[in-house]
């Protein structure tokens, strides 16, 4: 089909079909169940109804709105402030600008890139080599493939699953029952929920983790203590404090928290003994 250009503020009814290389101006409106060919170009603030189908290489301007259960082909590009409805499917190498909003149960192919401050609903699925900007928010039950990179301040809901070799920036928050694959790296001051499972070669708090556990409300103030048995000893994270077990105990005792110091030391040393007896290496002997 020959190329077509559509001016501003067009309205298309339901079940339209457009051939390859079409161009549409700003503020177009599309009805439900439209079909688009390869490499279409959309201007800013377009609106699309439910069940649209997109093929490879489409380009979207800023502030677009898509309805539920849309399907997009490879290498799409989205501008800033887009909004997608539930159950969208994106293939490989899509790019989204910052502050996008995606509904529940979205599916992403390999190599996607998302800008800053994206918001995703529950049960999203992400392929390999995704890149996420700062301040993203994920709902419950997300699944991420291998080699993902997340920027600072991300938030993940409960029961997330991450593939191998993910990288997390500072101040991330993970919900309960998260599973991390091998070779994950977490920046400082992350918050991990209870029941965390992680794979081999986890780096956390700047040390090579063999195993870790958490203790709650040991000081009677509701705080959480993270005990990390690593390749060179024991490290403690408690609130703003991060350091060795000896440094933690000295700091607690300087504040006259003698019981707090003794309980954490006893638990940490017993935990380290169990790790040693089980021969747990965290994969660092490979």
C-alpha positions in Angstrom: 0.0 0.0 0.0 1.3 3.5 -0.8 2.4 5.9 2.0 -0.3 8.1 3.5 -0.2 11.3 5.7 -3.0 12.3 8.0 -3.3 15.8 9.4 -4.1 16.9 12.9 -7.2 16.0 15.0 -8.3 13.1 12.8 -10.8 10.5 14.0 -10.9 6.9 12.8 -13.7 4.5 13.5 -13.4 0.9 14.7 -11.5 -1.9 12.9 -9.6 0.4 10.5 -6.5 -1.0 8.6 -3.5 1.1 7.7 -0.7 0.1 5.4 3.1 0.5 6.0 4.9 3.8 6.6 1.8 6.0 7.4 2.1 9.3 9.2 -0.5 10.8 11.5 -0.5 14.2 13.0 -1.2 15.3 16.6 -4.3 14.5 18.6 -5.7 11.7 16.4 -8.3 9.4 17.8 -8.5 5.7 16.9 -11.4 3.3 17.6 -11.2 -0.3 18.8 -9.5 -3.1 17.0 -7.4 -1.1 14.5 -4.6 -2.7 12.6 -1.4 -0.8 11.7 1.4 -1.8 9.3 5.2 -1.3 9.8 6.9 1.9 10.8 3.9 4.1 11.4 4.5 7.6 12.9 2.1 9.1 15.4 2.1 12.7 16.6 1.6 13.8 20.2 -1.5 13.1 22.4 -3.0 10.4 20.2 -5.8 8.2 21.7 -6.2 4.5 20.7 -9.1 2.2 21.7 -8.9 -1.4 22.9 -7.4 -4.4 21.0 -5.2 -2.5 18.6 -2.4 -4.3 16.8 0.9 -2.7 15.8 3.7 -4.2 13.7 7.4 -3.4 14.0 9.1 0.0 14.2 6.3 2.3 15.1 7.0 5.7 16.6 4.7 7.5 19.1 4.9 11.1 20.3 4.3 12.3 23.8 1.2 11.8 26.0 -0.3 9.0 23.9 -3.1 6.8 25.4 -3.6 3.1 24.5 -6.5 1.0 25.6 -6.5 -2.6 27.0 -4.8 -5.6 25.4 -2.9 -3.8 22.7 -0.1 -5.7 20.8 3.0 -3.9 19.5 5.8 -5.2 17.2 9.5 -4.9 17.6 11.5 -1.7 18.1 8.6 0.7 18.9 9.5 4.1 20.4 7.3 5.9 22.9 7.5 9.5 23.9 7.1 10.9 27.4 4.0 10.5 29.6 2.3 7.6 27.6 -0.5 5.6 29.3 -1.1 2.0 28.4 -4.1 -0.1 29.5 -4.1 -3.6 30.9 -2.6 -6.7 29.2 -0.5 -4.9 26.6 2.2 -6.9 24.8 5.5 -5.3 23.6 8.1 -7.2 21.6 11.8 -6.7 21.5 13.8 -3.5 21.7 11.0 -1.1 22.6 11.9 2.3 24.1 9.6 4.3 26.4 10.2 7.8 27.7 10.0 8.8 31.3 6.8 8.9 33.5 5.0 6.3 31.5 2.1 4.4 33.1 1.4 0.7 32.2 -1.6 -1.3 33.4 -1.6 -4.8 34.8 -0.2 -8.0 33.2 1.9 -6.3 30.5 4.5 -8.4 28.6 7.8 -7.0 27.4 10.2 -8.6 25.0 14.0 -8.5 25.2 16.1 -5.4 25.3 13.4 -2.8 26.3 14.4 0.6 27.7 12.2 2.6 30.1 12.9 6.1 31.2 12.6 7.6 34.6 9.6 7.3 37.0 7.6 4.7 35.1 4.7 3.0 36.8 3.7 -0.6 36.1 0.8 -2.6 37.4 0.7 -6.1 38.8 2.0 -9.3 37.2 4.2 -7.7 34.5 6.6 -9.9 32.5 10.0 -8.5 31.2 12.4 -10.1 28.8 16.2 -10.0 28.8 18.4 -7.0 29.0 15.8 -4.4 30.1 17.0 -1.0 31.3 15.0 1.0 33.8 15.5 4.6 34.8 15.3 6.2 38.3 12.2 6.0 40.5 10.3 3.2 38.8 7.4 1.4 40.6 6.4 -2.2 40.0 3.3 -3.9 41.2 3.1 -7.4 42.8 4.2 -10.6 41.1 6.5 -9.1 38.4 8.9 -11.4 36.4 12.2 -9.9 35.0 14.5 -11.7 32.7 18.3 -11.7 32.7 20.7 -8.7 32.6 18.2 -6.0 33.8 19.4 -2.7 35.0 17.4 -0.6 37.4 18.2 3.0 38.4 18.0 4.6 41.9 14.9 4.5 44.1 13.0 1.7 42.4 10.1 0.0 44.2 9.0 -3.6 43.6 6.0 -5.2 45.0 5.6 -8.7 46.6 6.7 -12.0 45.0 8.9 -10.5 42.2 11.3 -12.8 40.3 14.5 -11.4 38.8 16.8 -13.2 36.4 20.6 -13.5 36.5 23.1 -10.6 36.7 20.6 -7.8 37.5 22.0 -4.4 38.7 20.1 -2.2 41.2 20.9 1.4 42.0 20.7 3.0 45.4 17.5 3.2 47.6 15.6 0.4 45.9 12.8 -1.3 47.8 11.8 -4.9 47.2 8.7 -6.5 48.7 8.4 -9.9 50.4 9.3 -13.2 48.8 11.4 -11.7 46.1 13.7 -14.1 44.2 17.0 -12.9 42.7 19.0 -14.7 40.1 22.8 -15.1 40.0 25.3 -12.3 40.1 22.9 -9.5 41.3 24.4 -6.3 42.5 22.4 -4.0 44.9 23.5 -0.5 45.8 23.5 1.0 49.3 20.5 1.4 51.5 18.2 -1.0 49.7 15.3 -2.5 51.5 14.6 -6.2 51.0 11.4 -7.9 52.2 11.2 -11.1 54.3 11.7 -14.5 52.7 14.2 -13.2 50.1 15.7 -15.9 47.9 18.8 -15.1 45.8 21.1 -16.9 43.5 24.8 -17.3 43.2 27.4 -14.5 43.5 25.1 -11.8 45.2 26.9 -8.6 46.0 25.2 -6.6 48.7 26.5 -3.8 50.9 29.8 -4.0 49.0 30.6 -7.6 50.1 30.4 -11.0 48.4 27.4 -12.6 50.2 27.5 -16.3 51.2 24.1 -16.0 53.0 22.0 -13.5 54.8 19.2 -13.3 57.3 17.1 -10.5 59.0 16.0 -10.0 62.6 13.2 -7.6 63.6 12.6 -5.5 66.7 15.7 -6.7 68.5 16.2 -3.3 70.1 12.5 -3.0 71.0 12.1 0.0 68.6 10.8 -1.9 65.6 14.0 -1.7 63.6 15.4 -4.5 61.3 18.9 -5.9 61.5 20.4 -7.6 58.3 23.1 -10.1 59.0 25.3 -10.8 56.0 27.8 -13.7 56.2 30.3 -12.9 53.4 33.6 -14.2 52.1 35.6 -12.2 54.6 33.5 -12.2 57.7 30.2 -10.8 59.0 28.6 -7.5 58.0 25.6 -5.8 59.7 23.1 -3.4 58.3 20.9 -1.8 61.0 19.1 1.5 60.1 21.8 4.0 59.0 24.6 1.8 60.3 26.6 -0.5 58.0 29.8 -2.2 59.1 31.4 -5.3 60.6 30.0 -7.2 63.5 32.7 -5.8 65.8 32.0 -2.3 64.7 28.3 -2.8 65.2 28.7 -4.1 68.7 31.1 -1.3 69.7 28.6 1.3 68.4 25.7 -0.3 70.2 27.6 -0.5 73.5 28.7 3.1 73.2 25.0 3.9 73.3 24.6 1.7 76.3 22.6 -0.9 74.3 24.4 -3.9 75.9 21.6 -6.4 75.4 21.1 -5.4 71.8 24.8 -5.9 71.2 25.0 -9.3 72.8 21.8 -10.7 71.1 22.9 -9.6 67.6 26.5 -10.9 68.2 25.2 -14.3 69.4 22.8 -14.6 66.5 25.3 -13.5 63.9 28.0 -15.9 65.1 25.6 -18.8 65.3 24.4 -18.0 61.8 27.9 -17.9 60.5 28.6 -21.3 62.1 25.6 -22.8 60.4 26.7 -21.3 57.0 30.2 -22.9 57.5 28.8 -26.2 58.6 26.6 -26.4 55.5 29.5 -25.4 53.2 27.6 -22.5 51.8 29.8 -20.4 49.5 27.2 -18.2 47.7 28.8 -19.4 44.4 32.0 -17.5 45.1 34.1 -20.7 44.9 33.1 -21.3 41.3 
